[in-house]
Amino acid sequence: MSVVTGTEKKTVLRRNRNGIEVGDRFVKTDDPKTVWVVAGRGSSVAPMPHFQVVQEGYYSRMRTLAESVLLDPDYYRRVSES
């Protein structure tokens, strides 16, 4: 969302109301066969929330992703329990 104030344009980041919880499952939009499970919170130092996700069935394969990336339908989509 962009907001124009005077002659200046600012981008306003909004928190998505669909919170992420440990155990939530996601797939990448370009790889819907690989399921990523939220294992925990990521860095508390970053200004935006991050989460650690592990590949289902391969728990040594881990990624840390920003909440905004997980909730962006261009990158990931939430899937239900199998």
PDB file of N, CA, C and O in Angstrom:
ATOM      1  N   MET A   1       0.846  -1.172   0.000  1.00  0.00           N
ATOM      2  CA  MET A   1       0.000   0.000   0.000  1.00  0.00           C
ATOM      3  C   MET A   1       0.887   1.228   0.000  1.00  0.00           C
ATOM      4  O   MET A   1       1.853   1.293   0.760  1.00  0.00           O
ATOM      5  N   SER A   2       0.581   2.182  -0.823  1.00  0.00           N
ATOM      6  CA  SER A   2       1.343   3.421  -0.877  1.00  0.00           C
ATOM      7  C   SER A   2       0.490   4.573  -0.381  1.00  0.00           C
ATOM      8  O   SER A   2      -0.716   4.621  -0.624  1.00  0.00           O
ATOM      9  N   VAL A   3       1.118   5.485   0.305  1.00  0.00           N
ATOM     10  CA  VAL A   3       0.433   6.655   0.832  1.00  0.00           C
ATOM     11  C   VAL A   3       1.172   7.878   0.322  1.00  0.00           C
ATOM     12  O   VAL A   3       2.399   7.950   0.393  1.00  0.00           O
ATOM     13  N   VAL A   4       0.413   8.844  -0.194  1.00  0.00           N
ATOM     14  CA  VAL A   4       1.025  10.081  -0.678  1.00  0.00           C
ATOM     15  C   VAL A   4       0.771  11.161   0.371  1.00  0.00           C
ATOM     16  O   VAL A   4      -0.372  11.449   0.724  1.00  0.00           O
ATOM     17  N   THR A   5       1.865  11.754   0.862  1.00  0.00           N
ATOM     18  CA  THR A   5       1.763  12.851   1.825  1.00  0.00           C
ATOM     19  C   THR A   5       2.514  14.032   1.244  1.00  0.00           C
ATOM     20  O   THR A   5       3.739  14.001   1.125  1.00  0.00           O
ATOM     21  N   GLY A   6       1.783  15.069   0.882  1.00  0.00           N
ATOM     22  CA  GLY A   6       2.426  16.226   0.246  1.00  0.00           C
ATOM     23  C   GLY A   6       2.973  15.800  -1.104  1.00  0.00           C
ATOM     24  O   GLY A   6       2.227  15.308  -1.950  1.00  0.00           O
ATOM     25  N   THR A   7       4.265  15.984  -1.311  1.00  0.00           N
ATOM     26  CA  THR A   7       4.899  15.575  -2.562  1.00  0.00           C
ATOM     27  C   THR A   7       5.663  14.270  -2.392  1.00  0.00           C
ATOM     28  O   THR A   7       6.339  13.814  -3.315  1.00  0.00           O
ATOM     29  N   GLU A   8       5.555  13.680  -1.226  1.00  0.00           N
ATOM     30  CA  GLU A   8       6.336  12.492  -0.904  1.00  0.00           C
ATOM     31  C   GLU A   8       5.452  11.247  -0.907  1.00  0.00           C
ATOM     32  O   GLU A   8       4.349  11.268  -0.361  1.00  0.00           O
ATOM     33  N   LYS A   9       5.921  10.183  -1.509  1.00  0.00           N
ATOM     34  CA  LYS A   9       5.182   8.922  -1.534  1.00  0.00           C
ATOM     35  C   LYS A   9       5.873   7.948  -0.595  1.00  0.00           C
ATOM     36  O   LYS A   9       7.073   7.702  -0.721  1.00  0.00           O
ATOM     37  N   LYS A  10       5.119   7.392   0.347  1.00  0.00           N
ATOM     38  CA  LYS A  10       5.673   6.447   1.309  1.00  0.00           C
ATOM     39  C   LYS A  10       4.962   5.115   1.175  1.00  0.00           C
ATOM     40  O   LYS A  10       3.766   5.071   0.888  1.00  0.00           O
ATOM     41  N   THR A  11       5.687   4.037   1.381  1.00  0.00           N
ATOM     42  CA  THR A  11       5.088   2.711   1.397  1.00  0.00           C
ATOM     43  C   THR A  11       4.808   2.336   2.841  1.00  0.00           C
ATOM     44  O   THR A  11       5.677   2.448   3.705  1.00  0.00           O
ATOM     45  N   VAL A  12       3.605   1.897   3.087  1.00  0.00           N
ATOM     46  CA  VAL A  12       3.199   1.510   4.430  1.00  0.00           C
ATOM     47  C   VAL A  12       3.057  -0.004   4.455  1.00  0.00           C
ATOM     48  O   VAL A  12       2.303  -0.580   3.671  1.00  0.00           O
ATOM     49  N   LEU A  13       3.786  -0.641   5.359  1.00  0.00           N
ATOM     50  CA  LEU A  13       3.691  -2.090   5.498  1.00  0.00           C
ATOM     51  C   LEU A  13       2.622  -2.407   6.528  1.00  0.00           C
ATOM     52  O   LEU A  13       2.609  -1.852   7.626  1.00  0.00           O
ATOM     53  N   ARG A  14       1.731  -3.306   6.155  1.00  0.00           N
ATOM     54  CA  ARG A  14       0.679  -3.716   7.079  1.00  0.00           C
ATOM     55  C   ARG A  14       0.905  -5.149   7.503  1.00  0.00           C
ATOM     56  O   ARG A  14       1.338  -5.978   6.704  1.00  0.00           O
ATOM     57  N   ARG A  15       0.619  -5.437   8.735  1.00  0.00           N
ATOM     58  CA  ARG A  15       0.693  -6.802   9.216  1.00  0.00           C
ATOM     59  C   ARG A  15      -0.500  -7.573   8.670  1.00  0.00           C
ATOM     60  O   ARG A  15      -1.630  -7.085   8.684  1.00  0.00           O
ATOM     61  N   ASN A  16      -0.237  -8.768   8.196  1.00  0.00           N
ATOM     62  CA  ASN A  16      -1.301  -9.624   7.742  1.00  0.00           C
ATOM     63  C   ASN A  16      -2.005 -10.202   8.965  1.00  0.00           C
ATOM     64  O   ASN A  16      -1.345 -10.667   9.895  1.00  0.00           O
ATOM     65  N   ARG A  17      -3.297 -10.179   8.975  1.00  0.00           N
ATOM     66  CA  ARG A  17      -4.058 -10.665  10.120  1.00  0.00           C
ATOM     67  C   ARG A  17      -4.108 -12.188  10.182  1.00  0.00           C
ATOM     68  O   ARG A  17      -4.568 -12.741  11.181  1.00  0.00           O
ATOM     69  N   ASN A  18      -3.654 -12.866   9.162  1.00  0.00           N
ATOM     70  CA  ASN A  18      -3.587 -14.325   9.162  1.00  0.00           C
ATOM     71  C   ASN A  18      -2.248 -14.742   9.751  1.00  0.00           C
ATOM     72  O   ASN A  18      -1.308 -15.037   9.013  1.00  0.00           O
ATOM     73  N   GLY A  19      -2.158 -14.767  11.070  1.00  0.00           N
ATOM     74  CA  GLY A  19      -0.899 -15.044  11.744  1.00  0.00           C
ATOM     75  C   GLY A  19      -0.323 -16.402  11.405  1.00  0.00           C
ATOM     76  O   GLY A  19      -1.030 -17.296  10.941  1.00  0.00           O
ATOM     77  N   ILE A  20       0.951 -16.540  11.638  1.00  0.00           N
ATOM     78  CA  ILE A  20       1.664 -17.784  11.396  1.00  0.00           C
ATOM     79  C   ILE A  20       1.972 -18.417  12.738  1.00  0.00           C
ATOM     80  O   ILE A  20       2.441 -17.750  13.660  1.00  0.00           O
ATOM     81  N   GLU A  21       1.705 -19.706  12.838  1.00  0.00           N
ATOM     82  CA  GLU A  21       1.947 -20.459  14.067  1.00  0.00           C
ATOM     83  C   GLU A  21       2.873 -21.636  13.775  1.00  0.00           C
ATOM     84  O   GLU A  21       2.940 -22.121  12.645  1.00  0.00           O
ATOM     85  N   VAL A  22       3.581 -22.086  14.800  1.00  0.00           N
ATOM     86  CA  VAL A  22       4.400 -23.290  14.668  1.00  0.00           C
ATOM     87  C   VAL A  22       3.483 -24.428  14.239  1.00  0.00           C
ATOM     88  O   VAL A  22       2.401 -24.614  14.796  1.00  0.00           O
ATOM     89  N   GLY A  23       3.930 -25.189  13.241  1.00  0.00           N
ATOM     90  CA  GLY A  23       3.138 -26.294  12.717  1.00  0.00           C
ATOM     91  C   GLY A  23       2.392 -25.956  11.438  1.00  0.00           C
ATOM     92  O   GLY A  23       1.933 -26.860  10.739  1.00  0.00           O
ATOM     93  N   ASP A  24       2.260 -24.660  11.111  1.00  0.00           N
ATOM     94  CA  ASP A  24       1.619 -24.277   9.855  1.00  0.00           C
ATOM     95  C   ASP A  24       2.431 -24.824   8.696  1.00  0.00           C
ATOM     96  O   ASP A  24       3.656 -24.919   8.774  1.00  0.00           O
ATOM     97  N   ARG A  25       1.746 -25.181   7.625  1.00  0.00           N
ATOM     98  CA  ARG A  25       2.390 -25.807   6.466  1.00  0.00           C
ATOM     99  C   ARG A  25       2.220 -24.912   5.244  1.00  0.00           C
ATOM    100  O   ARG A  25       1.153 -24.341   5.021  1.00  0.00           O
ATOM    101  N   PHE A  26       3.290 -24.797   4.454  1.00  0.00           N
ATOM    102  CA  PHE A  26       3.302 -23.962   3.259  1.00  0.00           C
ATOM    103  C   PHE A  26       3.967 -24.708   2.115  1.00  0.00           C
ATOM    104  O   PHE A  26       4.789 -25.596   2.340  1.00  0.00           O
ATOM    105  N   VAL A  27       3.611 -24.348   0.891  1.00  0.00           N
ATOM    106  CA  VAL A  27       4.312 -24.824  -0.297  1.00  0.00           C
ATOM    107  C   VAL A  27       4.713 -23.606  -1.114  1.00  0.00           C
ATOM    108  O   VAL A  27       4.026 -22.585  -1.110  1.00  0.00           O
ATOM    109  N   LYS A  28       5.835 -23.728  -1.816  1.00  0.00           N
ATOM    110  CA  LYS A  28       6.226 -22.662  -2.739  1.00  0.00           C
ATOM    111  C   LYS A  28       5.304 -22.737  -3.939  1.00  0.00           C
ATOM    112  O   LYS A  28       4.920 -23.826  -4.365  1.00  0.00           O
ATOM    113  N   THR A  29       4.952 -21.598  -4.481  1.00  0.00           N
ATOM    114  CA  THR A  29       4.037 -21.596  -5.618  1.00  0.00           C
ATOM    115  C   THR A  29       4.646 -22.284  -6.834  1.00  0.00           C
ATOM    116  O   THR A  29       3.915 -22.845  -7.651  1.00  0.00           O
ATOM    117  N   ASP A  30       5.976 -22.250  -6.970  1.00  0.00           N
ATOM    118  CA  ASP A  30       6.613 -22.894  -8.121  1.00  0.00           C
ATOM    119  C   ASP A  30       7.061 -24.336  -7.816  1.00  0.00           C
ATOM    120  O   ASP A  30       7.667 -24.981  -8.672  1.00  0.00           O
ATOM    121  N   ASP A  31       6.773 -24.845  -6.614  1.00  0.00           N
ATOM    122  CA  ASP A  31       7.121 -26.218  -6.238  1.00  0.00           C
ATOM    123  C   ASP A  31       6.080 -26.744  -5.245  1.00  0.00           C
ATOM    124  O   ASP A  31       6.382 -26.920  -4.065  1.00  0.00           O
ATOM    125  N   PRO A  32       4.857 -26.995  -5.720  1.00  0.00           N
ATOM    126  CA  PRO A  32       3.776 -27.364  -4.803  1.00  0.00           C
ATOM    127  C   PRO A  32       3.904 -28.753  -4.186  1.00  0.00           C
ATOM    128  O   PRO A  32       3.099 -29.108  -3.326  1.00  0.00           O
ATOM    129  N   LYS A  33       4.886 -29.545  -4.596  1.00  0.00           N
ATOM    130  CA  LYS A  33       5.061 -30.887  -4.033  1.00  0.00           C
ATOM    131  C   LYS A  33       5.882 -30.877  -2.751  1.00  0.00           C
ATOM    132  O   LYS A  33       5.788 -31.808  -1.951  1.00  0.00           O
ATOM    133  N   THR A  34       6.687 -29.837  -2.546  1.00  0.00           N
ATOM    134  CA  THR A  34       7.543 -29.745  -1.362  1.00  0.00           C
ATOM    135  C   THR A  34       6.834 -28.935  -0.291  1.00  0.00           C
ATOM    136  O   THR A  34       6.515 -27.764  -0.495  1.00  0.00           O
ATOM    137  N   VAL A  35       6.588 -29.565   0.854  1.00  0.00           N
ATOM    138  CA  VAL A  35       5.885 -28.910   1.953  1.00  0.00           C
ATOM    139  C   VAL A  35       6.904 -28.421   2.975  1.00  0.00           C
ATOM    140  O   VAL A  35       7.810 -29.158   3.365  1.00  0.00           O
ATOM    141  N   TRP A  36       6.748 -27.175   3.403  1.00  0.00           N
ATOM    142  CA  TRP A  36       7.583 -26.563   4.430  1.00  0.00           C
ATOM    143  C   TRP A  36       6.737 -26.349   5.671  1.00  0.00           C
ATOM    144  O   TRP A  36       5.637 -25.802   5.588  1.00  0.00           O
ATOM    145  N   VAL A  37       7.249 -26.781   6.836  1.00  0.00           N
ATOM    146  CA  VAL A  37       6.519 -26.694   8.096  1.00  0.00           C
ATOM    147  C   VAL A  37       7.197 -25.669   8.993  1.00  0.00           C
ATOM    148  O   VAL A  37       8.417 -25.690   9.152  1.00  0.00           O
ATOM    149  N   VAL A  38       6.413 -24.776   9.577  1.00  0.00           N
ATOM    150  CA  VAL A  38       6.962 -23.764  10.484  1.00  0.00           C
ATOM    151  C   VAL A  38       7.412 -24.466  11.762  1.00  0.00           C
ATOM    152  O   VAL A  38       6.614 -25.089  12.462  1.00  0.00           O
ATOM    153  N   ALA A  39       8.722 -24.348  12.053  1.00  0.00           N
ATOM    154  CA  ALA A  39       9.315 -25.017  13.214  1.00  0.00           C
ATOM    155  C   ALA A  39       9.518 -24.064  14.388  1.00  0.00           C
ATOM    156  O   ALA A  39       9.617 -24.503  15.534  1.00  0.00           O
ATOM    157  N   GLY A  40       9.581 -22.766  14.110  1.00  0.00           N
ATOM    158  CA  GLY A  40       9.794 -21.814  15.197  1.00  0.00           C
ATOM    159  C   GLY A  40       9.987 -20.414  14.678  1.00  0.00           C
ATOM    160  O   GLY A  40       9.975 -20.159  13.474  1.00  0.00           O
ATOM    161  N   ARG A  41      10.167 -19.507  15.628  1.00  0.00           N
ATOM    162  CA  ARG A  41      10.428 -18.108  15.293  1.00  0.00           C
ATOM    163  C   ARG A  41      11.878 -17.966  14.861  1.00  0.00           C
ATOM    164  O   ARG A  41      12.757 -18.689  15.330  1.00  0.00           O
ATOM    165  N   GLY A  42      12.107 -17.033  13.971  1.00  0.00           N
ATOM    166  CA  GLY A  42      13.460 -16.753  13.524  1.00  0.00           C
ATOM    167  C   GLY A  42      14.091 -15.693  14.395  1.00  0.00           C
ATOM    168  O   GLY A  42      13.788 -15.595  15.584  1.00  0.00           O
ATOM    169  N   SER A  43      14.948 -14.916  13.820  1.00  0.00           N
ATOM    170  CA  SER A  43      15.688 -13.880  14.536  1.00  0.00           C
ATOM    171  C   SER A  43      14.760 -12.856  15.167  1.00  0.00           C
ATOM    172  O   SER A  43      13.830 -12.367  14.526  1.00  0.00           O
ATOM    173  N   SER A  44      15.018 -12.540  16.417  1.00  0.00           N
ATOM    174  CA  SER A  44      14.248 -11.491  17.086  1.00  0.00           C
ATOM    175  C   SER A  44      14.894 -10.128  16.878  1.00  0.00           C
ATOM    176  O   SER A  44      14.353  -9.110  17.312  1.00  0.00           O
ATOM    177  N   VAL A  45      16.040 -10.103  16.222  1.00  0.00           N
ATOM    178  CA  VAL A  45      16.761  -8.853  15.974  1.00  0.00           C
ATOM    179  C   VAL A  45      16.184  -8.124  14.761  1.00  0.00           C
ATOM    180  O   VAL A  45      16.206  -6.895  14.701  1.00  0.00           O
ATOM    181  N   ALA A  46      15.673  -8.882  13.804  1.00  0.00           N
ATOM    182  CA  ALA A  46      15.153  -8.283  12.571  1.00  0.00           C
ATOM    183  C   ALA A  46      13.894  -7.468  12.875  1.00  0.00           C
ATOM    184  O   ALA A  46      13.099  -7.850  13.733  1.00  0.00           O
ATOM    185  N   PRO A  47      13.711  -6.340  12.169  1.00  0.00           N
ATOM    186  CA  PRO A  47      12.534  -5.508  12.422  1.00  0.00           C
ATOM    187  C   PRO A  47      11.224  -6.167  11.984  1.00  0.00           C
ATOM    188  O   PRO A  47      10.161  -5.822  12.500  1.00  0.00           O
ATOM    189  N   MET A  48      11.287  -7.103  11.049  1.00  0.00           N
ATOM    190  CA  MET A  48      10.090  -7.823  10.606  1.00  0.00           C
ATOM    191  C   MET A  48      10.159  -9.247  11.144  1.00  0.00           C
ATOM    192  O   MET A  48      11.248  -9.816  11.213  1.00  0.00           O
ATOM    193  N   PRO A  49       9.030  -9.841  11.526  1.00  0.00           N
ATOM    194  CA  PRO A  49       9.043 -11.210  12.039  1.00  0.00           C
ATOM    195  C   PRO A  49       9.566 -12.204  11.003  1.00  0.00           C
ATOM    196  O   PRO A  49       9.254 -12.105   9.816  1.00  0.00           O
ATOM    197  N   HIS A  50      10.353 -13.149  11.465  1.00  0.00           N
ATOM    198  CA  HIS A  50      10.886 -14.228  10.642  1.00  0.00           C
ATOM    199  C   HIS A  50      10.525 -15.557  11.280  1.00  0.00           C
ATOM    200  O   HIS A  50      10.310 -15.645  12.489  1.00  0.00           O
ATOM    201  N   PHE A  51      10.462 -16.596  10.446  1.00  0.00           N
ATOM    202  CA  PHE A  51      10.138 -17.928  10.924  1.00  0.00           C
ATOM    203  C   PHE A  51      11.091 -18.939  10.327  1.00  0.00           C
ATOM    204  O   PHE A  51      11.520 -18.806   9.180  1.00  0.00           O
ATOM    205  N   GLN A  52      11.418 -19.950  11.114  1.00  0.00           N
ATOM    206  CA  GLN A  52      12.209 -21.062  10.612  1.00  0.00           C
ATOM    207  C   GLN A  52      11.244 -22.109  10.090  1.00  0.00           C
ATOM    208  O   GLN A  52      10.305 -22.505  10.781  1.00  0.00           O
ATOM    209  N   VAL A  53      11.480 -22.552   8.869  1.00  0.00           N
ATOM    210  CA  VAL A  53      10.671 -23.614   8.284  1.00  0.00           C
ATOM    211  C   VAL A  53      11.583 -24.773   7.926  1.00  0.00           C
ATOM    212  O   VAL A  53      12.740 -24.579   7.550  1.00  0.00           O
ATOM    213  N   VAL A  54      11.046 -25.987   8.049  1.00  0.00           N
ATOM    214  CA  VAL A  54      11.798 -27.189   7.689  1.00  0.00           C
ATOM    215  C   VAL A  54      11.003 -27.941   6.639  1.00  0.00           C
ATOM    216  O   VAL A  54       9.773 -27.907   6.615  1.00  0.00           O
ATOM    217  N   GLN A  55      11.739 -28.622   5.770  1.00  0.00           N
ATOM    218  CA  GLN A  55      11.070 -29.399   4.736  1.00  0.00           C
ATOM    219  C   GLN A  55      10.466 -30.640   5.377  1.00  0.00           C
ATOM    220  O   GLN A  55      11.151 -31.372   6.092  1.00  0.00           O
ATOM    221  N   GLU A  56       9.207 -30.872   5.126  1.00  0.00           N
ATOM    222  CA  GLU A  56       8.519 -32.023   5.698  1.00  0.00           C
ATOM    223  C   GLU A  56       9.204 -33.307   5.239  1.00  0.00           C
ATOM    224  O   GLU A  56       9.383 -33.532   4.042  1.00  0.00           O
ATOM    225  N   GLY A  57       9.582 -34.141   6.195  1.00  0.00           N
ATOM    226  CA  GLY A  57      10.262 -35.393   5.886  1.00  0.00           C
ATOM    227  C   GLY A  57      11.780 -35.278   5.834  1.00  0.00           C
ATOM    228  O   GLY A  57      12.476 -36.293   5.867  1.00  0.00           O
ATOM    229  N   TYR A  58      12.306 -34.054   5.753  1.00  0.00           N
ATOM    230  CA  TYR A  58      13.751 -33.803   5.702  1.00  0.00           C
ATOM    231  C   TYR A  58      14.053 -32.671   6.676  1.00  0.00           C
ATOM    232  O   TYR A  58      14.378 -31.558   6.263  1.00  0.00           O
ATOM    233  N   TYR A  59      13.946 -32.956   7.953  1.00  0.00           N
ATOM    234  CA  TYR A  59      13.985 -31.893   8.956  1.00  0.00           C
ATOM    235  C   TYR A  59      15.360 -31.245   9.133  1.00  0.00           C
ATOM    236  O   TYR A  59      15.495 -30.265   9.866  1.00  0.00           O
ATOM    237  N   SER A  60      16.378 -31.788   8.465  1.00  0.00           N
ATOM    238  CA  SER A  60      17.681 -31.115   8.510  1.00  0.00           C
ATOM    239  C   SER A  60      17.750 -29.996   7.466  1.00  0.00           C
ATOM    240  O   SER A  60      18.680 -29.189   7.479  1.00  0.00           O
ATOM    241  N   ARG A  61      16.782 -29.950   6.580  1.00  0.00           N
ATOM    242  CA  ARG A  61      16.735 -28.886   5.558  1.00  0.00           C
ATOM    243  C   ARG A  61      15.880 -27.751   6.097  1.00  0.00           C
ATOM    244  O   ARG A  61      14.656 -27.863   6.167  1.00  0.00           O
ATOM    245  N   MET A  62      16.531 -26.657   6.475  1.00  0.00           N
ATOM    246  CA  MET A  62      15.855 -25.552   7.147  1.00  0.00           C
ATOM    247  C   MET A  62      16.097 -24.239   6.414  1.00  0.00           C
ATOM    248  O   MET A  62      17.151 -24.023   5.814  1.00  0.00           O
ATOM    249  N   ARG A  63      15.094 -23.371   6.479  1.00  0.00           N
ATOM    250  CA  ARG A  63      15.203 -22.019   5.927  1.00  0.00           C
ATOM    251  C   ARG A  63      14.630 -21.043   6.944  1.00  0.00           C
ATOM    252  O   ARG A  63      13.761 -21.399   7.741  1.00  0.00           O
ATOM    253  N   THR A  64      15.120 -19.824   6.911  1.00  0.00           N
ATOM    254  CA  THR A  64      14.538 -18.748   7.708  1.00  0.00           C
ATOM    255  C   THR A  64      13.925 -17.754   6.728  1.00  0.00           C
ATOM    256  O   THR A  64      14.611 -17.218   5.857  1.00  0.00           O
ATOM    257  N   LEU A  65      12.623 -17.517   6.884  1.00  0.00           N
ATOM    258  CA  LEU A  65      11.896 -16.671   5.940  1.00  0.00           C
ATOM    259  C   LEU A  65      11.133 -15.577   6.676  1.00  0.00           C
ATOM    260  O   LEU A  65      10.642 -15.778   7.787  1.00  0.00           O
ATOM    261  N   ALA A  66      11.047 -14.429   6.040  1.00  0.00           N
ATOM    262  CA  ALA A  66      10.267 -13.325   6.597  1.00  0.00           C
ATOM    263  C   ALA A  66       8.783 -13.670   6.531  1.00  0.00           C
ATOM    264  O   ALA A  66       8.325 -14.337   5.603  1.00  0.00           O
ATOM    265  N   GLU A  67       8.047 -13.207   7.528  1.00  0.00           N
ATOM    266  CA  GLU A  67       6.600 -13.406   7.558  1.00  0.00           C
ATOM    267  C   GLU A  67       5.962 -12.905   6.265  1.00  0.00           C
ATOM    268  O   GLU A  67       5.067 -13.551   5.720  1.00  0.00           O
ATOM    269  N   SER A  68       6.420 -11.764   5.780  1.00  0.00           N
ATOM    270  CA  SER A  68       5.843 -11.183   4.562  1.00  0.00           C
ATOM    271  C   SER A  68       6.023 -12.098   3.357  1.00  0.00           C
ATOM    272  O   SER A  68       5.162 -12.132   2.478  1.00  0.00           O
ATOM    273  N   VAL A  69       7.125 -12.839   3.300  1.00  0.00           N
ATOM    274  CA  VAL A  69       7.368 -13.767   2.190  1.00  0.00           C
ATOM    275  C   VAL A  69       6.434 -14.965   2.303  1.00  0.00           C
ATOM    276  O   VAL A  69       5.827 -15.375   1.313  1.00  0.00           O
ATOM    277  N   LEU A  70       6.313 -15.530   3.504  1.00  0.00           N
ATOM    278  CA  LEU A  70       5.423 -16.675   3.687  1.00  0.00           C
ATOM    279  C   LEU A  70       3.968 -16.336   3.372  1.00  0.00           C
ATOM    280  O   LEU A  70       3.223 -17.190   2.891  1.00  0.00           O
ATOM    281  N   LEU A  71       3.563 -15.110   3.635  1.00  0.00           N
ATOM    282  CA  LEU A  71       2.174 -14.712   3.410  1.00  0.00           C
ATOM    283  C   LEU A  71       1.933 -14.108   2.030  1.00  0.00           C
ATOM    284  O   LEU A  71       0.805 -13.732   1.710  1.00  0.00           O
ATOM    285  N   ASP A  72       2.977 -14.011   1.209  1.00  0.00           N
ATOM    286  CA  ASP A  72       2.837 -13.462  -0.142  1.00  0.00           C
ATOM    287  C   ASP A  72       2.463 -14.594  -1.100  1.00  0.00           C
ATOM    288  O   ASP A  72       3.264 -15.502  -1.318  1.00  0.00           O
ATOM    289  N   PRO A  73       1.260 -14.553  -1.673  1.00  0.00           N
ATOM    290  CA  PRO A  73       0.824 -15.644  -2.555  1.00  0.00           C
ATOM    291  C   PRO A  73       1.652 -15.789  -3.828  1.00  0.00           C
ATOM    292  O   PRO A  73       1.522 -16.795  -4.525  1.00  0.00           O
ATOM    293  N   ASP A  74       2.494 -14.819  -4.146  1.00  0.00           N
ATOM    294  CA  ASP A  74       3.401 -14.967  -5.288  1.00  0.00           C
ATOM    295  C   ASP A  74       4.541 -15.925  -4.983  1.00  0.00           C
ATOM    296  O   ASP A  74       5.183 -16.436  -5.901  1.00  0.00           O
ATOM    297  N   TYR A  75       4.803 -16.179  -3.686  1.00  0.00           N
ATOM    298  CA  TYR A  75       5.925 -17.023  -3.285  1.00  0.00           C
ATOM    299  C   TYR A  75       5.486 -18.310  -2.591  1.00  0.00           C
ATOM    300  O   TYR A  75       5.962 -19.392  -2.933  1.00  0.00           O
ATOM    301  N   TYR A  76       4.590 -18.201  -1.629  1.00  0.00           N
ATOM    302  CA  TYR A  76       4.152 -19.362  -0.834  1.00  0.00           C
ATOM    303  C   TYR A  76       2.650 -19.337  -0.675  1.00  0.00           C
ATOM    304  O   TYR A  76       2.016 -18.285  -0.757  1.00  0.00           O
ATOM    305  N   ARG A  77       2.080 -20.532  -0.442  1.00  0.00           N
ATOM    306  CA  ARG A  77       0.685 -20.582  -0.057  1.00  0.00           C
ATOM    307  C   ARG A  77       0.522 -21.613   1.048  1.00  0.00           C
ATOM    308  O   ARG A  77       1.208 -22.635   1.076  1.00  0.00           O
ATOM    309  N   ARG A  78      -0.384 -21.328   1.942  1.00  0.00           N
ATOM    310  CA  ARG A  78      -0.642 -22.186   3.096  1.00  0.00           C
ATOM    311  C   ARG A  78      -1.413 -23.423   2.616  1.00  0.00           C
ATOM    312  O   ARG A  78      -2.288 -23.331   1.755  1.00  0.00           O
ATOM    313  N   VAL A  79      -1.068 -24.578   3.192  1.00  0.00           N
ATOM    314  CA  VAL A  79      -1.796 -25.808   2.881  1.00  0.00           C
ATOM    315  C   VAL A  79      -2.303 -26.411   4.176  1.00  0.00           C
ATOM    316  O   VAL A  79      -1.762 -26.159   5.253  1.00  0.00           O
ATOM    317  N   SER A  80      -3.353 -27.213   4.054  1.00  0.00           N
ATOM    318  CA  SER A  80      -3.941 -27.831   5.244  1.00  0.00           C
ATOM    319  C   SER A  80      -3.166 -29.084   5.637  1.00  0.00           C
ATOM    320  O   SER A  80      -2.308 -29.562   4.894  1.00  0.00           O
ATOM    321  N   GLU A  81      -3.482 -29.599   6.805  1.00  0.00           N
ATOM    322  CA  GLU A  81      -2.854 -30.827   7.292  1.00  0.00           C
ATOM    323  C   GLU A  81      -3.177 -31.953   6.328  1.00  0.00           C
ATOM    324  O   GLU A  81      -4.252 -31.991   5.729  1.00  0.00           O
ATOM    325  N   SER A  82      -2.227 -32.871   6.189  1.00  0.00           N
ATOM    326  CA  SER A  82      -2.488 -34.017   5.299  1.00  0.00           C
ATOM    327  C   SER A  82      -3.033 -35.184   6.071  1.00  0.00           C
ATOM    328  O   SER A  82      -3.311 -36.233   5.490  1.00  0.00           O
TER     329      SER A  82
END
